Amino acid sequence: MERAGKEHDMFVEALRDRGVLVHSLDELLSATMALPEARRWLLDCRTSCGWRQGSPGRRWRT
């Protein structure tokens, strides 16, 4: 796993060096969770939309 992480970091760096915008899921989720309305929606949906770990189907509210 350590090698894979290092290779991933090198790949991301190479993409960014070429001007590619690389999104980090942990950064995006952190930014989302910092917004009270988005946090409420996400937590509410997590508990009431049938979205469970390993569930093949996910329902999203709009």
C-alpha positions in Angstrom: 0.0 0.0 0.0 2.8 2.4 0.8 4.3 2.0 -2.7 0.8 2.5 -4.3 0.4 5.7 -2.3 3.7 7.1 -3.4 3.0 6.2 -7.0 -0.4 7.9 -6.8 1.2 11.0 -5.3 3.8 11.1 -8.1 1.1 10.6 -10.7 -1.0 13.5 -9.3 2.1 15.7 -9.2 2.9 14.9 -12.8 -0.7 15.8 -13.9 -0.6 19.0 -12.0 2.8 19.9 -13.5 1.0 19.6 -16.9 -1.7 22.0 -15.8 -4.4 19.3 -15.0 -6.8 20.2 -12.2 -6.8 17.2 -9.9 -9.5 17.0 -7.3 -9.0 15.3 -4.0 -12.1 13.6 -2.6 -11.0 14.2 1.0 -10.6 17.9 0.3 -13.9 18.1 -1.5 -15.8 16.3 1.2 -14.1 18.5 3.9 -15.2 21.6 2.1 -18.7 20.3 1.7 -19.0 19.3 5.3 -17.9 22.8 6.3 -21.1 24.2 4.7 -24.0 23.8 7.2 -26.7 23.3 4.6 -24.7 20.7 2.7 -23.7 18.9 5.9 -27.3 18.6 7.0 -28.4 17.4 3.5 -25.6 14.8 3.3 -26.2 13.5 6.8 -29.9 13.5 6.4 -29.6 11.6 3.1 -27.1 9.2 4.5 -29.7 8.2 7.2 -32.9 8.4 5.2 -32.2 7.6 1.5 -31.2 4.0 1.9 -27.6 4.8 1.1 -25.6 2.1 2.9 -22.1 1.0 2.6 -21.9 -1.7 -0.1 -25.4 -0.9 -1.4 -25.4 -1.3 -5.2 -28.1 1.3 -5.6 -28.1 4.8 -4.2 -31.0 7.2 -4.2 -30.3 10.9 -4.3 -32.7 13.6 -3.3 -32.9 16.8 -5.4 
